[in-house]
Amino acid sequence: MDYYNELAAVVAAEAEGDARWLTLRAPRVAAAVRPFQFVLVRVPGGGFTLPRPLSVTAADAAAGELSLLVKPVGKGSAALCALAPGAEVGLVGPLGRAVAPPPDALFVAGGIGVAGVFFAVAEACRRGERPRVLFGARSASQLFAAARLEALGADVTLVTDDGSRGEAGLVSDRLPEAPPAVVACGPRPMYRALRERLGDAVPLFVLMEEHMACGVGACRSCAAPAAGRPGFYFAICQEGPLVDAAAVDWQRMGGI
Amino acid sequence: MSVPLDVTVGGVDLRSPVILASGCAGYGAEWNGLVDWDAVGAVALKGVSRNPWPGNEPHRVAEAPAGLINAIGLENVGLDVFRAEKLPALADFAPRVVVNVIGRSREEYREVVEALDEEPRVDAVELNVSCPNVTGGGMAFGANAEGLRSLVRDCRDATAKPLWVKLAPLVSDVVPCARAALAGGADALTVANTVPAMAIDVEARRPVLGNVYGGLSGPAIRPVILRLVHRIYAETKAHIVASGGVDGWEAAAAYVLAGARAVTLGTVLFQNPNAPREVADGLAAWLERHGFADLSAAVGALQQ
């Protein structure tokens, strides 16, 4: 496999609400990475045994740069959010499967989940398409990088639980009539609601997340319960992170 | 001129004392492109059982201070798929191949060891008698000296391959276990497996791991394992593969001085896939600085 272990320089660290849009100079990974793939980023400062898996949100092969959208949810992500231009951070990638989204797929993002679909939306726009994106969050402050998403030229609908921006409600209540397919990245309750609303008629693909260690399928840490194989699991880093929702045994995901 | 790193461990000639640790190493090929295989003497492949094991419920890993707690649960593809798909993928692989073997009964261990005896690509078998994450196997054998001796003997009789035994660290005295494994016919001892441990998420008020308990690895356990290596070497002079928290050449050198002939790298790979190269180079430079002609000259070479 073509993986690269690069020491990346932070080119820019821009605020997106309380998240950060980090642009890193990592020429080999930037040239190779495709939508839905991720990198394992080593948290600087010591005290962290595990690297953090992060979706590559944008990549510019010509500039040798890639971008990550990081929300501080724990000590590791907070340390990454504190990176300033000029700092260096180690990363390995591109990891996970590069998958082409189904034609005319509707993209659905929940909160920081926009990080997982942004690259695919950007690529579709670059091809001259105008992909539909349904982007929801609890409130306006959690609609991370919404302006960047709109600037891509996609057909973006913003939705907030509290109506502080865009339409009020949940993304699952705003689904258009019979989309050909849905590609979603967000919290598990959002996936549950999408599964319920879409039923079996519409193919649903979701980005999976789990504690991860190696990123290459060796250690079997990032397990997700496999549908049709009672008791067994698949490795998210290897089969995903974008997987057909029908491949996941949602009962064993605790019903969500 | 750097000091050669080749060394014989438990009947296996290694070109480097750096071994990728079972579990972290997967089936070897996963690390292609990230690990510099030229620096690696052997890969200890993931534990293989007779039938596929599904592994534990997530979460399977939790970060710990200077370490990692895992409860993978020995997920593996089982003997048949291992032989049909995983071993052939290592046909052109330069490092030695050590296959870790797991079982829920003595018969299962023996059956897998017997089958691997027919595989030319397998250079050694490592009996895992010390995994903390599964019930009814693993550790149950590792904690009882007589049970261990007789399990090792059964497996010894089932294969002509070099036989290594991976010991449990958390026993009241490791030396009787080491002696039992050697009496059963072990050629080398891997010291040691992970240390039983736990993590709790205080906001969720739940154990982090799906399996509740797991095994601690990484630098956190290194001083504990270093003592075990020193004890076993002092008492038995056995061939020892030190396994526990090597994150650089200094840790590897300490293990060699304590009596190890090789070291495994596991948890460090997640932070630094280039660690095997760094450890091999650092170790060679250290041997040269201290005037050792080769690696075996440094084994147990603490100043009196």
Interface residues (C-beta under 8 A of the other chain):
Chain A: M1 D2 Y3 N5 L40 R42 G47 F48 T49 L50 P51 G76 G90 V92 E210 H211 M212 A213 C214 V216 G217 A218 C219 R220 S221 C222 A223 A224 G231 F232 Y233 R252
Chain B: G23 C24 A25 G26 Y27 E30 W31 N32 G33 L34 K46 P52 P54 G55 N56 E57 P58 H59 R60 V61 A62 E63 A64 P65 A66 G67 L68 N70 I72 E75 G218 T267 L269 F270 Q271 N272 P273 N274
